[in-house]
Amino acid sequence: MSDDSEEAGGDRTLADLRTVADYQFGAGAGEVLFPSDAEDELTVTRSTSGRPRQIRAPEGRLVSYGTDGRFTLGHAGGVRLAAASEPPENRVVVGDESEPFVREGKNAFAKFVTDVDPDVRPGDEVAVVTPDDTVVATGRAELSADAMLDFETGMAVHVREGAGPNEE
């Protein structure tokens, strides 16, 4: 399958994707991820059928758009969401002990979770942050918020993309 990249421009697709982001991450998330005033900086990679697959900005991949109609966050998208919302919204906070491992792309375990958005459910896309709110990874929550705080074992977040060493 080959991909066809194009500049997003005034494409109706971005308006539709903003609606999906607002539903998945909360009101206003669509404009944060895909700002109207910066549409020319966004690149939409499409499948051969024309369906949007990835949305990129100059700083990297914001999201991938799955066939299930949900986004998976890229690191750049997690950074944008975290910068535009109040902690702990859409976040899982890990302690300093696990931060280097999560930053490298290793999964975040419940034992090291110190705080979490109380609305997080299994399957939600989240940003994994340090106590000072630095995004170190993005991934899929494997446990509910309560379980992340209560459990001493088990994977809390399946990390898809770590920030890498010494990046923010």
MIDOSE-1310 file (N, C-alpha, C; in nm, 2 decimals, decimal comma, always signed):
residues 168
msdd	+0,08/-0,12/+0,00/+0,00/+0,00/+0,00/+0,09/+0,12/+0,00; +0,07/+0,21/-0,09/+0,15/+0,33/-0,10/+0,07/+0,45/-0,04; +0,14/+0,54/+0,02/+0,07/+0,65/+0,08/+0,09/+0,77/-0,01; -0,01/+0,86/+0,00/-0,01/+0,98/-0,08/-0,01/+1,10/+0,02
seea	+0,09/+1,18/+0,02/+0,10/+1,29/+0,11/+0,06/+1,42/+0,04; -0,01/+1,50/+0,11/-0,05/+1,63/+0,06/-0,06/+1,73/+0,17; -0,04/+1,86/+0,14/-0,05/+1,96/+0,24/-0,20/+1,97/+0,28; -0,23/+1,99/+0,40/-0,37/+1,99/+0,45/-0,45/+2,11/+0,39
ggdr	-0,39/+2,23/+0,39/-0,46/+2,34/+0,34/-0,60/+2,36/+0,40; -0,70/+2,40/+0,33/-0,83/+2,43/+0,38/-0,92/+2,31/+0,37; -0,86/+2,19/+0,36/-0,93/+2,06/+0,34/-1,04/+2,04/+0,45; -1,16/+2,00/+0,40/-1,27/+1,96/+0,49/-1,23/+1,85/+0,59
tlad	-1,13/+1,77/+0,55/-1,09/+1,66/+0,63/-1,04/+1,70/+0,77; -0,97/+1,81/+0,78/-0,92/+1,86/+0,91/-1,04/+1,90/+1,00; -1,14/+1,96/+0,94/-1,26/+1,99/+1,02/-1,32/+1,87/+1,08; -1,33/+1,76/+1,00/-1,38/+1,63/+1,05/-1,29/+1,57/+1,16
lrtv	-1,16/+1,58/+1,14/-1,06/+1,53/+1,23/-1,07/+1,61/+1,36; -1,09/+1,74/+1,35/-1,10/+1,82/+1,48/-1,22/+1,77/+1,56; -1,33/+1,73/+1,49/-1,45/+1,68/+1,56/-1,42/+1,55/+1,64; -1,35/+1,46/+1,57/-1,31/+1,34/+1,63/-1,22/+1,36/+1,75
adyq	-1,12/+1,45/+1,74/-1,03/+1,48/+1,85/-1,11/+1,54/+1,97; -1,20/+1,63/+1,94/-1,29/+1,69/+2,05/-1,36/+1,58/+2,12; -1,41/+1,48/+2,05/-1,49/+1,37/+2,11/-1,39/+1,29/+2,19; -1,28/+1,25/+2,14/-1,19/+1,16/+2,20/-1,11/+1,22/+2,32
fgag	-1,06/+1,34/+2,31/-0,98/+1,40/+2,41/-1,04/+1,52/+2,49; -1,16/+1,56/+2,45/-1,23/+1,67/+2,52/-1,24/+1,79/+2,43; -1,34/+1,88/+2,47/-1,37/+2,00/+2,39/-1,24/+2,08/+2,37; -1,22/+2,13/+2,25/-1,11/+2,21/+2,22/-0,98/+2,14/+2,17
agev	-0,98/+2,01/+2,19/-0,86/+1,93/+2,16/-0,83/+1,93/+2,01; -0,94/+1,94/+1,93/-0,92/+1,94/+1,78/-0,84/+2,06/+1,73; -0,88/+2,17/+1,79/-0,81/+2,30/+1,75/-0,67/+2,30/+1,81; -0,65/+2,24/+1,92/-0,51/+2,23/+1,98/-0,42/+2,14/+1,89
lfps	-0,47/+2,03/+1,85/-0,39/+1,94/+1,76/-0,38/+1,99/+1,62; -0,49/+2,04/+1,56/-0,49/+2,08/+1,42/-0,53/+2,23/+1,42; -0,45/+2,32/+1,45/-0,50/+2,47/+1,46/-0,54/+2,52/+1,32; -0,65/+2,59/+1,32/-0,70/+2,65/+1,19/-0,60/+2,74/+1,13
daed	-0,53/+2,82/+1,22/-0,44/+2,92/+1,16/-0,31/+2,86/+1,12; -0,29/+2,73/+1,13/-0,16/+2,67/+1,10/-0,19/+2,55/+1,00; -0,30/+2,55/+0,94/-0,33/+2,43/+0,85/-0,23/+2,41/+0,74; -0,16/+2,51/+0,69/-0,07/+2,49/+0,59/+0,06/+2,42/+0,64
eltv	+0,08/+2,42/+0,77/+0,20/+2,35/+0,83/+0,17/+2,20/+0,85; +0,04/+2,16/+0,84/+0,01/+2,02/+0,86/+0,01/+1,94/+0,74; +0,06/+1,82/+0,75/+0,06/+1,72/+0,63/-0,02/+1,60/+0,67; -0,12/+1,57/+0,58/-0,20/+1,46/+0,60/-0,15/+1,35/+0,50
trst	-0,12/+1,23/+0,56/-0,08/+1,12/+0,48/-0,20/+1,03/+0,47; -0,23/+0,99/+0,34/-0,35/+0,92/+0,31/-0,32/+0,78/+0,27; -0,42/+0,69/+0,29/-0,41/+0,55/+0,23/-0,44/+0,56/+0,08; -0,43/+0,45/+0,01/-0,46/+0,45/-0,13/-0,60/+0,48/-0,16
sgrp	-0,69/+0,46/-0,07/-0,83/+0,49/-0,09/-0,87/+0,63/-0,05; -0,77/+0,71/-0,01/-0,79/+0,85/+0,03/-0,82/+0,88/+0,17; -0,83/+0,78/+0,25/-0,86/+0,79/+0,39/-0,74/+0,85/+0,47; -0,76/+0,95/+0,56/-0,64/+1,00/+0,63/-0,58/+0,89/+0,72
rqir	-0,45/+0,89/+0,73/-0,38/+0,79/+0,81/-0,30/+0,85/+0,92; -0,22/+0,95/+0,88/-0,14/+1,02/+0,98/-0,14/+1,17/+0,95; -0,13/+1,25/+1,06/-0,13/+1,39/+1,05/+0,00/+1,44/+1,12; +0,08/+1,51/+1,04/+0,21/+1,55/+1,09/+0,22/+1,70/+1,09
apeg	+0,30/+1,75/+1,18/+0,34/+1,89/+1,19/+0,49/+1,90/+1,18; +0,55/+2,02/+1,17/+0,69/+2,03/+1,16/+0,77/+1,96/+1,27; +0,71/+1,96/+1,39/+0,78/+1,90/+1,50/+0,76/+1,74/+1,51; +0,68/+1,69/+1,42/+0,67/+1,54/+1,42/+0,53/+1,49/+1,41
rlvs	+0,50/+1,36/+1,43/+0,37/+1,30/+1,41/+0,28/+1,35/+1,52; +0,17/+1,40/+1,49/+0,07/+1,44/+1,59/-0,02/+1,32/+1,63; -0,08/+1,26/+1,52/-0,17/+1,15/+1,55/-0,17/+1,05/+1,43; -0,21/+0,93/+1,45/-0,24/+0,84/+1,34/-0,39/+0,81/+1,36
ygtd	-0,46/+0,80/+1,25/-0,61/+0,78/+1,25/-0,64/+0,64/+1,22; -0,68/+0,56/+1,32/-0,70/+0,42/+1,30/-0,83/+0,39/+1,22; -0,84/+0,26/+1,18/-0,96/+0,22/+1,11/-1,08/+0,21/+1,20; -1,05/+0,21/+1,33/-1,16/+0,21/+1,43/-1,22/+0,35/+1,45
grft	-1,16/+0,45/+1,39/-1,21/+0,59/+1,40/-1,15/+0,66/+1,52; -1,05/+0,61/+1,58/-0,98/+0,67/+1,70/-0,84/+0,71/+1,66; -0,79/+0,81/+1,73/-0,65/+0,85/+1,71/-0,56/+0,78/+1,80; -0,44/+0,75/+1,76/-0,33/+0,72/+1,85/-0,23/+0,84/+1,85
lgha	-0,19/+0,88/+1,96/-0,11/+1,00/+1,98/+0,03/+0,97/+1,94; +0,09/+1,06/+1,87/+0,24/+1,07/+1,85/+0,29/+1,16/+1,96; +0,42/+1,16/+1,98/+0,48/+1,24/+2,08/+0,45/+1,39/+2,07; +0,46/+1,44/+1,94/+0,43/+1,58/+1,92/+0,28/+1,61/+1,96
ggvr	+0,19/+1,52/+1,93/+0,05/+1,54/+1,97/+0,03/+1,54/+2,12; +0,10/+1,45/+2,19/+0,09/+1,45/+2,33/+0,14/+1,58/+2,39; +0,25/+1,63/+2,34/+0,31/+1,76/+2,39/+0,21/+1,87/+2,37; +0,14/+1,87/+2,25/+0,04/+1,98/+2,22/-0,08/+1,97/+2,32
laaa	-0,13/+1,85/+2,34/-0,24/+1,83/+2,43/-0,21/+1,87/+2,57; -0,09/+1,83/+2,62/-0,05/+1,86/+2,76/-0,03/+2,01/+2,78; +0,03/+2,07/+2,68/+0,05/+2,22/+2,69/-0,07/+2,30/+2,69; -0,18/+2,25/+2,63/-0,31/+2,32/+2,62/-0,41/+2,28/+2,73
sepp	-0,38/+2,19/+2,82/-0,47/+2,15/+2,92/-0,41/+2,15/+3,06; -0,50/+2,15/+3,16/-0,45/+2,15/+3,30/-0,42/+2,01/+3,34; -0,31/+1,99/+3,41/-0,29/+1,86/+3,47/-0,40/+1,82/+3,57; -0,44/+1,70/+3,57/-0,38/+1,58/+3,51/-0,46/+1,54/+3,38
enrv	-0,53/+1,63/+3,32/-0,61/+1,59/+3,20/-0,53/+1,52/+3,09; -0,58/+1,40/+3,05/-0,52/+1,32/+2,95/-0,38/+1,28/+2,98; -0,35/+1,27/+3,11/-0,21/+1,23/+3,15/-0,21/+1,12/+3,25; -0,09/+1,05/+3,25/-0,05/+0,96/+3,35/+0,08/+1,01/+3,40
vvgd	+0,10/+1,03/+3,53/+0,22/+1,08/+3,59/+0,30/+0,97/+3,64; +0,43/+0,96/+3,60/+0,51/+0,85/+3,66/+0,62/+0,91/+3,74; +0,67/+0,84/+3,84/+0,78/+0,89/+3,92/+0,91/+0,89/+3,85; +1,01/+0,96/+3,92/+1,14/+0,98/+3,86/+1,21/+0,85/+3,84
esep	+1,18/+0,74/+3,92/+1,24/+0,61/+3,91/+1,22/+0,55/+3,77; +1,10/+0,56/+3,72/+1,07/+0,49/+3,59/+1,08/+0,59/+3,47; +1,10/+0,71/+3,49/+1,10/+0,81/+3,38/+1,21/+0,78/+3,27; +1,33/+0,74/+3,31/+1,42/+0,71/+3,20/+1,38/+0,59/+3,11
fvre	+1,32/+0,49/+3,17/+1,27/+0,37/+3,10/+1,16/+0,41/+3,00; +1,06/+0,48/+3,06/+0,94/+0,52/+2,98/+0,99/+0,61/+2,86; +1,08/+0,70/+2,89/+1,13/+0,79/+2,79/+1,19/+0,71/+2,67; +1,25/+0,60/+2,70/+1,31/+0,51/+2,60/+1,20/+0,43/+2,52
gkna	+1,08/+0,44/+2,57/+0,97/+0,36/+2,50/+0,93/+0,24/+2,57; +0,98/+0,22/+2,69/+0,93/+0,10/+2,77/+0,80/+0,13/+2,83; +0,72/+0,03/+2,86/+0,59/+0,05/+2,92/+0,59/+0,11/+3,06; +0,48/+0,18/+3,09/+0,47/+0,24/+3,23/+0,39/+0,14/+3,31
fakf	+0,45/+0,11/+3,43/+0,38/+0,01/+3,52/+0,31/+0,08/+3,64; +0,20/+0,02/+3,68/+0,12/+0,08/+3,79/+0,19/+0,12/+3,91; +0,29/+0,04/+3,95/+0,37/+0,06/+4,07/+0,43/+0,20/+4,07; +0,46/+0,26/+3,95/+0,53/+0,38/+3,94/+0,44/+0,50/+3,91
vtdv	+0,31/+0,48/+3,89/+0,22/+0,59/+3,87/+0,19/+0,66/+3,99; +0,21/+0,79/+3,99/+0,19/+0,88/+4,11/+0,06/+0,96/+4,10; +0,01/+0,98/+3,98/-0,11/+1,06/+3,96/-0,16/+1,02/+3,82; -0,29/+1,04/+3,80/-0,36/+1,01/+3,67/-0,49/+1,09/+3,66
dpdv	-0,52/+1,12/+3,54/-0,65/+1,19/+3,51/-0,76/+1,09/+3,56; -0,85/+1,13/+3,65/-0,95/+1,04/+3,70/-1,05/+0,98/+3,60; -1,05/+1,04/+3,48/-1,14/+1,00/+3,37/-1,08/+0,90/+3,28; -0,95/+0,86/+3,30/-0,88/+0,77/+3,21/-0,95/+0,63/+3,23
rpgd	-0,97/+0,57/+3,11/-1,03/+0,43/+3,11/-0,94/+0,34/+3,02; -0,94/+0,21/+3,04/-0,86/+0,13/+2,96/-0,89/+0,15/+2,81; -0,78/+0,17/+2,73/-0,80/+0,19/+2,59/-0,78/+0,34/+2,55; -0,78/+0,43/+2,65/-0,77/+0,57/+2,62/-0,62/+0,60/+2,58
evav	-0,61/+0,70/+2,49/-0,47/+0,75/+2,45/-0,44/+0,85/+2,56; -0,31/+0,84/+2,61/-0,27/+0,93/+2,71/-0,13/+0,98/+2,69; -0,09/+1,09/+2,75/+0,05/+1,14/+2,76/+0,10/+1,09/+2,89; +0,22/+1,03/+2,89/+0,29/+1,00/+3,01/+0,38/+1,11/+3,05
vtpd	+0,37/+1,16/+3,17/+0,45/+1,28/+3,20/+0,52/+1,26/+3,34; +0,62/+1,35/+3,36/+0,69/+1,35/+3,49/+0,62/+1,44/+3,58; +0,66/+1,44/+3,71/+0,59/+1,52/+3,81/+0,59/+1,67/+3,77; +0,69/+1,72/+3,69/+0,69/+1,86/+3,65/+0,62/+1,88/+3,52
dtvv	+0,54/+1,78/+3,47/+0,46/+1,79/+3,35/+0,53/+1,78/+3,22; +0,65/+1,72/+3,22/+0,72/+1,70/+3,09/+0,67/+1,57/+3,03; +0,63/+1,58/+2,90/+0,58/+1,46/+2,83/+0,70/+1,38/+2,79; +0,70/+1,25/+2,85/+0,81/+1,16/+2,82/+0,77/+1,05/+2,72
atgr	+0,64/+1,03/+2,70/+0,59/+0,92/+2,62/+0,44/+0,94/+2,59; +0,39/+0,87/+2,49/+0,25/+0,86/+2,47/+0,21/+0,71/+2,45; +0,09/+0,68/+2,48/+0,05/+0,54/+2,47/-0,09/+0,52/+2,50; -0,13/+0,39/+2,52/-0,27/+0,35/+2,55/-0,28/+0,30/+2,69
aels	-0,37/+0,35/+2,76/-0,40/+0,31/+2,90/-0,45/+0,17/+2,90; -0,39/+0,09/+2,99/-0,43/-0,05/+3,00/-0,52/-0,08/+3,12; -0,52/+0,02/+3,21/-0,60/+0,01/+3,34/-0,68/+0,14/+3,35; -0,78/+0,13/+3,44/-0,86/+0,25/+3,47/-0,77/+0,33/+3,56
adam	-0,81/+0,46/+3,58/-0,73/+0,55/+3,67/-0,72/+0,50/+3,81; -0,83/+0,45/+3,86/-0,83/+0,39/+4,00/-0,74/+0,28/+4,01; -0,74/+0,19/+3,92/-0,65/+0,07/+3,92/-0,51/+0,11/+3,91; -0,48/+0,21/+3,83/-0,34/+0,25/+3,82/-0,28/+0,30/+3,95
ldfe	-0,37/+0,36/+4,03/-0,32/+0,42/+4,16/-0,32/+0,31/+4,27; -0,41/+0,21/+4,25/-0,43/+0,11/+4,36/-0,33/-0,01/+4,34; -0,31/-0,05/+4,21/-0,23/-0,17/+4,19/-0,08/-0,15/+4,21; -0,02/-0,26/+4,26/+0,13/-0,26/+4,28/+0,20/-0,33/+4,17
tgma	+0,12/-0,40/+4,08/+0,18/-0,48/+3,97/+0,09/-0,45/+3,85; +0,15/-0,48/+3,73/+0,07/-0,47/+3,61/+0,11/-0,35/+3,53; +0,08/-0,36/+3,40/+0,11/-0,25/+3,30/+0,00/-0,14/+3,31; +0,04/-0,02/+3,33/-0,06/+0,09/+3,34/-0,08/+0,15/+3,20
vhvr	+0,03/+0,17/+3,13/+0,03/+0,23/+2,99/+0,12/+0,15/+2,90; +0,06/+0,11/+2,79/+0,13/+0,05/+2,68/+0,19/+0,16/+2,60; +0,32/+0,19/+2,61/+0,39/+0,30/+2,55/+0,41/+0,27/+2,40; +0,36/+0,36/+2,32/+0,38/+0,35/+2,17/+0,51/+0,43/+2,13
egag	+0,53/+0,55/+2,19/+0,63/+0,63/+2,15/+0,69/+0,71/+2,27; +0,82/+0,68/+2,29/+0,89/+0,75/+2,40/+0,96/+0,88/+2,34; +0,98/+0,98/+2,43/+1,04/+1,10/+2,39/+1,19/+1,08/+2,34; +1,25/+0,98/+2,39/+1,40/+0,96/+2,37/+1,48/+1,03/+2,47
pnee	+1,61/+1,00/+2,48/+1,69/+1,06/+2,58/+1,70/+1,21/+2,56; +1,69/+1,28/+2,68/+1,71/+1,43/+2,68/+1,63/+1,51/+2,59; +1,51/+1,46/+2,56/+1,41/+1,54/+2,47/+1,29/+1,58/+2,55; +1,22/+1,68/+2,51/+1,10/+1,72/+2,58/+0,98/+1,71/+2,48
